[in-house]
Amino acid sequence: MPKNTPVSNQYDLAIAGGGLAGGLVALALQKLRPELEIALIEADNHFGGNHIWSFFETDIEPEHRWLVEPLISQSWDSYDVHFPKYSRSFGTGYRSVTSDHFDKILRKMLPKASLKAGHKIAAMEKGLVTLENGDQIAAKAVIDARGGGDISALEYGWQKFCGQMLRLEKPHGVDRPIIMDATVDQIDGYRFVYCLPFGDREIFVEDTYYSDDRDLDQDALHQRIASYAADQEWKITEITRSEHGCLPVLYGGDFDAFWNNVNSANAKVGARAALVHPVTSYSLPMAVRTAIKIAEMPIIAQKKLDDMLYEYSASHWQTGKFYRMLCAMMFKAAKPDKRYLTLEHTYRKDQALIERFYAGKTTMLDQAALLSGKPPVPITKALPIMMKYR
């Protein structure tokens, strides 16, 4: 350690990254292990970034809902989907968490000494986090929750999106979320519009693509959002927030090579550990499960965290093989403008099956049902994909 380098007091755990995954770990520990001294380190001045995270009510186990319920900004009892051949409503609850509210709850629930926003990390090693300003934070254990990471060992496509919160002149008439509106022009892969009504004159509209590349023309997508609003006869008076992103949709590769990348710590959570839904890239349900699993550990020590999180993430990767095969079907077997057929086929199944699908709890009977009927991709292309990725 360099001489005269300021070092914070020894913490029991340093969490590198104050986004969703890292913040949930901190909240779970504060509730279940309040005796532990935690440092939640975030590069931005605002915890959680600029996001709206959403999940289905059935994604979260009833015994885990205590962790996420204070974070919920908006709730609905049902949702709709629209495809070229049909529309359908589902009586499954849907919930959204805004990053503004997430930041507020973190600051309310965690001790001030734990909150280290506005601190960029330069390096991490066993027992020590070095910040860009030269300060160092010592801890008995460190978790990497910074999101992303090197995915060169994996196979993937991209889910990319731009979203805007629209304030309208008149009520929009949408009383529940539209999870997928795939009746729009199929541009750049599988395209759909996602709508969340936050008030009778306020609605979040997101233009989303399952694409082969991560090129994102924000101006073009913003114009398409404006065109979509115009088609609904919504007159926009103000855009109160915007967000965009590119998420990898993983369908293959070498998990151990990904995990052992030298640029990552051994204890990883969230996207850095591929702990996301393989098809939708929803991250909140797995982040909740991971946070509670960590908080329920009898001893929070580096080696135990390293081993547990590797085993947990590897198990999630293994059980996600069926989902990744569906993604491979979408990206490698379907023509880009026909990728929507994969989800259109899925949404014809019964509600309980779809709830299990989103919760990552698809059964063998569910898998058989999802593969039954007229294939959404040419069988000559589907069979090699099934053989390779199943």
C-alpha positions in Angstrom: 0.0 0.0 0.0 1.4 3.4 -0.9 2.5 5.6 2.0 0.2 8.4 3.1 -2.8 6.9 1.2 -6.0 7.6 3.1 -7.7 4.3 4.0 -11.3 4.2 5.3 -12.1 2.2 8.4 -12.2 -1.5 8.0 -15.6 -2.7 6.7 -17.0 -6.1 6.8 -18.1 -5.9 3.2 -17.4 -3.5 0.3 -19.9 -3.6 -2.6 -18.4 -2.2 -5.8 -21.4 -0.8 -7.7 -24.5 0.9 -6.3 -26.9 -0.2 -9.0 -29.8 -2.6 -8.6 -27.8 -5.7 -7.7 -25.4 -4.0 -5.3 -28.1 -1.9 -3.7 -30.3 -4.9 -3.0 -27.4 -6.7 -1.4 -26.9 -3.7 0.9 -30.6 -3.5 1.8 -30.9 -7.2 2.5 -27.8 -7.1 4.7 -29.1 -4.0 6.6 -32.3 -5.9 7.4 -30.9 -9.3 8.2 -27.4 -8.5 9.3 -27.5 -5.0 10.7 -24.4 -5.6 12.8 -22.2 -5.7 9.7 -20.4 -2.5 8.5 -21.0 -2.2 4.7 -19.6 0.2 2.1 -21.7 0.7 -1.0 -19.5 2.3 -3.6 -21.0 4.0 -6.6 -19.2 6.1 -9.4 -22.2 8.4 -9.9 -23.6 10.8 -7.4 -26.9 9.0 -7.7 -27.5 5.3 -6.7 -29.3 3.2 -9.3 -28.3 5.1 -12.4 -31.2 6.2 -14.7 -33.5 3.2 -15.1 -37.0 1.8 -14.7 -36.8 -1.8 -13.6 -39.9 -3.9 -13.9 -41.0 -7.4 -12.9 -44.0 -9.7 -12.8 -45.5 -10.2 -9.3 -45.0 -13.9 -9.7 -41.3 -13.5 -10.4 -40.6 -12.9 -6.7 -41.1 -15.6 -4.1 -43.7 -14.6 -1.5 -41.1 -14.9 1.3 -38.8 -12.5 -0.5 -41.2 -9.7 -1.3 -40.3 -7.8 1.9 -37.1 -6.7 0.2 -38.6 -5.3 -3.0 -41.9 -3.9 -1.8 -40.6 -0.6 -0.4 -38.9 0.0 -3.7 -42.0 -0.3 -5.9 -43.0 3.0 -7.6 -46.0 1.7 -9.6 -48.2 -1.4 -9.5 -50.8 -2.9 -11.9 -53.0 -6.0 -11.7 -52.7 -7.1 -15.3 -51.0 -6.4 -18.6 -51.5 -6.7 -22.4 -49.5 -8.0 -25.4 -50.1 -7.2 -29.0 -48.9 -9.2 -32.0 -49.7 -9.1 -35.7 -52.1 -12.0 -35.4 -53.7 -11.4 -32.0 -53.8 -9.4 -28.8 -54.2 -10.8 -25.3 -54.6 -9.7 -21.7 -53.1 -11.5 -18.7 -54.2 -11.2 -15.0 -50.7 -11.2 -13.6 -49.6 -8.3 -11.5 -46.8 -6.1 -12.9 -44.5 -3.8 -10.8 -42.0 -1.1 -11.6 -39.1 0.5 -9.7 -37.7 3.8 -10.7 -34.1 4.6 -10.0 -35.0 7.9 -8.3 -37.1 6.0 -5.8 -34.4 3.3 -5.4 -31.9 6.0 -4.5 -34.3 7.6 -2.0 -34.9 4.3 -0.2 -31.2 3.4 -0.1 -30.4 6.8 1.5 -33.3 6.3 4.0 -32.5 2.7 5.0 -28.7 2.6 5.0 -26.4 4.3 7.5 -24.7 7.4 6.1 -21.3 5.8 6.6 -22.3 3.0 4.1 -23.2 5.4 1.3 -20.2 6.2 -0.9 -21.7 7.8 -4.0 -19.5 9.8 -6.4 -16.5 7.5 -6.0 -15.0 5.9 -9.1 -13.1 2.7 -8.6 -9.7 2.4 -10.1 -8.8 -1.1 -8.9 -10.0 -4.0 -6.7 -8.0 -6.7 -4.9 -8.5 -9.0 -2.0 -9.6 -6.9 0.9 -9.1 -3.5 -0.8 -10.9 -1.2 -3.2 -8.8 1.7 -4.6 -10.6 4.8 -5.8 -9.5 7.0 -8.7 -8.7 9.8 -6.2 -6.2 7.5 -4.5 -8.3 6.8 -1.4 -8.6 3.1 -0.4 -11.4 1.3 1.3 -10.4 -1.8 3.2 -12.9 -4.6 3.8 -12.9 -8.2 4.9 -14.7 -9.1 1.7 -15.5 -7.4 -1.6 -18.3 -8.0 -4.1 -18.2 -6.8 -7.7 -21.7 -5.4 -8.7 -20.6 -3.0 -11.4 -22.6 -4.6 -14.2 -21.5 -5.6 -17.6 -18.0 -6.9 -17.9 -16.1 -8.8 -20.5 -18.4 -11.2 -22.4 -16.0 -12.2 -25.2 -16.2 -15.8 -24.0 -20.0 -15.9 -24.6 -22.3 -15.9 -27.6 -25.0 -13.3 -27.7 -27.2 -10.9 -29.6 -28.4 -7.5 -28.3 -31.5 -6.1 -26.7 -31.3 -2.3 -27.2 -33.8 0.3 -26.3 -34.7 4.0 -25.9 -37.4 5.0 -23.5 -39.1 8.3 -22.7 -41.6 9.4 -20.1 -44.3 11.4 -22.0 -46.6 13.9 -20.5 -49.7 14.3 -22.6 -52.2 17.0 -23.2 -55.2 14.6 -22.7 -55.6 11.2 -20.9 -54.0 8.4 -22.9 -56.6 5.8 -22.0 -54.1 3.0 -21.2 -55.0 1.5 -17.9 -52.4 -1.3 -17.7 -48.9 -2.0 -19.1 -48.4 -3.1 -22.7 -45.5 -5.4 -22.3 -45.0 -6.0 -26.0 -46.7 -4.2 -28.9 -45.1 -6.1 -31.9 -47.6 -4.7 -34.4 -45.1 -2.0 -35.2 -42.8 -2.3 -38.3 -40.2 -5.0 -37.7 -36.9 -3.0 -38.1 -33.4 -4.2 -37.1 -34.6 -7.5 -35.7 -37.5 -8.2 -33.4 -39.0 -4.8 -32.6 -41.7 -4.0 -30.1 -43.0 -1.0 -28.1 -43.4 -1.2 -24.3 -45.7 1.2 -22.5 -46.2 1.8 -18.7 -49.0 4.2 -17.6 -47.7 6.2 -14.6 -50.8 8.5 -14.5 -53.7 9.2 -16.8 -51.6 11.8 -18.7 -48.2 10.3 -18.1 -46.9 7.2 -19.9 -43.4 5.7 -20.3 -42.9 4.5 -23.9 -39.9 2.4 -24.8 -38.8 1.3 -28.3 -37.0 -2.1 -28.1 -35.1 -4.3 -30.5 -33.6 -7.8 -30.4 -30.8 -7.0 -32.8 -27.5 -8.5 -34.1 -25.5 -5.4 -33.2 -25.5 -2.8 -30.5 -25.6 0.3 -32.8 -28.2 2.6 -31.3 -29.4 5.7 -33.2 -31.1 7.5 -30.3 -32.5 10.3 -32.5 -34.2 7.7 -34.8 -35.7 5.8 -31.9 -36.9 9.0 -30.3 -38.6 9.9 -33.6 -40.2 6.4 -33.7 -41.6 7.0 -30.2 -43.0 10.3 -31.3 -44.6 8.5 -34.3 -46.0 5.8 -32.1 -47.6 8.4 -29.8 -49.0 10.2 -32.9 -50.6 6.9 -34.1 -52.3 6.6 -30.7 -53.5 10.3 -31.1 -51.4 11.3 -28.0 -50.3 14.9 -28.1 -47.0 15.2 -26.2 -46.6 18.3 -24.1 -43.3 17.4 -22.3 -40.7 14.6 -22.1 -39.8 14.4 -18.4 -37.1 11.6 -18.6 -35.2 9.6 -21.1 -33.1 6.4 -20.9 -31.4 4.1 -23.3 -29.2 1.0 -23.2 -27.8 -2.1 -24.9 -28.1 -5.4 -23.0 -26.5 -8.7 -24.2 -28.9 -11.5 -24.8 -26.7 -14.6 -24.0 -27.4 -17.8 -25.8 -24.1 -19.7 -25.6 -20.4 -19.8 -24.8 -17.9 -20.8 -22.1 -19.3 -19.8 -18.7 -16.1 -20.7 -16.8 -14.0 -18.6 -19.1 -16.4 -15.7 -18.7 -16.3 -16.1 -14.9 -12.6 -16.3 -14.6 -11.9 -13.2 -16.6 -9.0 -11.4 -14.9 -10.8 -8.0 -15.0 -13.4 -9.2 -12.5 -13.4 -10.1 -8.8 -14.2 -13.6 -7.8 -17.4 -12.6 -6.0 -19.8 -11.2 -8.6 -23.5 -10.4 -8.7 -26.0 -9.1 -11.2 -25.1 -8.8 -14.9 -21.4 -9.2 -14.1 -22.3 -12.8 -13.0 -24.8 -13.4 -15.9 -27.6 -13.4 -13.2 -30.3 -12.2 -15.5 -33.2 -13.9 -17.3 -31.7 -15.4 -20.5 -34.5 -14.3 -22.8 -35.8 -11.0 -21.4 -32.7 -9.8 -19.6 -34.9 -8.9 -16.6 -32.4 -8.6 -13.7 -34.5 -7.7 -10.7 -35.9 -11.1 -9.7 -32.4 -12.7 -9.7 -31.0 -9.7 -7.9 -33.5 -10.2 -5.1 -32.7 -13.9 -4.8 -29.0 -13.3 -4.8 -29.2 -10.5 -2.2 -31.2 -12.6 0.2 -28.9 -15.6 -0.4 -25.9 -13.5 0.6 -27.6 -12.0 3.6 -28.6 -15.4 4.9 -25.0 -16.7 4.9 -23.8 -17.5 8.4 -20.4 -15.9 7.8 -19.7 -13.2 5.3 -16.1 -14.0 4.3 -14.3 -13.6 0.9 -13.6 -17.3 0.2 -17.1 -18.3 1.2 -18.6 -15.5 -1.0 -16.4 -16.5 -3.9 -17.4 -20.1 -3.8 -21.1 -19.5 -3.1 -21.6 -16.9 -5.9 -19.7 -19.0 -8.4 -21.8 -22.1 -7.6 -25.0 -20.0 -7.6 -24.2 -18.4 -11.0 -23.0 -21.6 -12.6 -26.2 -23.3 -11.5 -28.3 -20.5 -13.0 -26.3 -20.8 -16.2 -26.9 -24.5 -16.3 -30.7 -24.3 -15.6 -31.0 -21.6 -18.2 -30.0 -23.9 -21.1 -33.6 -24.2 -22.4 -34.0 -20.4 -22.4 -30.7 -19.8 -24.2 -31.7 -22.3 -26.8 -34.9 -20.2 -27.5 -32.6 -17.2 -27.8 -30.4 -19.0 -30.3 -33.5 -19.9 -32.3 -34.4 -16.2 -32.4 -31.0 -14.9 -33.4 -29.6 -17.7 -35.5 -32.6 -19.6 -37.0 -35.1 -16.8 -37.6 -34.9 -14.1 -40.2 -34.6 -10.7 -38.4 -38.1 -9.5 -39.4 -39.6 -12.8 -38.3 -38.0 -13.0 -34.8 -41.3 -11.8 -33.3 -42.9 -15.2 -34.1 -40.9 -16.8 -31.3 -42.5 -14.6 -28.7 -45.9 -14.7 -30.5 -45.8 -18.5 -30.2 -44.9 -18.3 -26.5 -47.7 -16.0 -25.7 -50.3 -18.4 -27.0 -49.7 -20.7 -24.0 -51.6 -20.6 -20.7 -51.0 -17.9 -18.1 -49.5 -20.2 -15.5 -46.9 -21.4 -18.0 -46.0 -17.9 -19.0 -45.7 -16.9 -15.3 -43.2 -19.8 -14.8 -41.4 -18.8 -18.0 -40.7 -15.3 -16.7 -39.9 -16.5 -13.2 -37.2 -18.8 -14.7 -39.1 -21.9 -13.4 -40.1 -23.6 -16.6 -40.9 -27.3 -16.1 -40.1 -30.1 -18.5 -43.8 -30.2 -19.4 -43.6 -26.4 -20.1 -40.7 -27.0 -22.4 -42.5 -29.6 -24.3 -45.5 -27.3 -24.6 -43.4 -24.4 -25.8 -41.8 -26.6 -28.5 -45.1 -28.0 -29.6 -47.3 -26.7 -32.5 -46.2 -25.1 -35.7 -42.5 -24.1 -35.3 -41.9 -20.3 -35.3 -38.7 -20.9 -37.3 -37.9 -23.2 -40.2 -37.5 -26.8 -38.9 -34.3 -27.3 -41.0 -32.7 -24.4 -39.1 -34.3 -25.2 -35.8 -33.0 -28.8 -35.4 -29.2 -27.9 -35.6 -29.8 -25.1 -33.1 -31.6 -27.6 -30.7 -28.8 -30.1 -31.0 -26.0 -27.5 -30.4 -27.6 -25.4 -27.6 -29.8 -27.9 -25.8 
